[in-house]
Amino acid sequence: MIDWKPPRRMTQQRRVILEELNKLTSHPTAEELHRIVRNRLPKISIATVYRNLEILSAEGEVLKLEVAGTQRRFDGTTDNHYHIRCSVCGRVDDVHMALVDDIEETAQKNSGYGVLSHRIEFTGICPDCTGKN
């Protein structure tokens, strides 16, 4: 038996959160996105933003970027691409480069796992922080 659940309905709050996230390339935290969304929905709570980001992430509408010891960040671009995170300020940017060919197949072959997806994240020091040092 397949465990199928119908997609959740796109509420106005969820739609606005997704629209605002899709305008950004900064990979905001929930708090940063909350400040932006409040320009359109002044009464929206931070809890509502968190809850809807979790729903959108579970439904594959947004990417949730998580690294131990850092705040979760969110990305409206859900296709395969790579990120770079500043180890000083936590800023996250997309890395515009070709995807590594056959990486999932190679990982599956070498590990015996059934690979579902992959995420590669580089770390470094962003241009703003490099200028500070």
Secondary structure, 3 states (H helix, E strand, C coil): CCCCCCCCCCCHHHHHHHHHHHCCCCCCCHHHHHHHHCCCCCCCCHHHHHHHHHHHHHCCCCEEECCCCCCCEEECCCCCCEEEEECCCCCEEEECCCCCCCHHHHHHHHHCCCCCCCCCEEEECCHHHHHHC
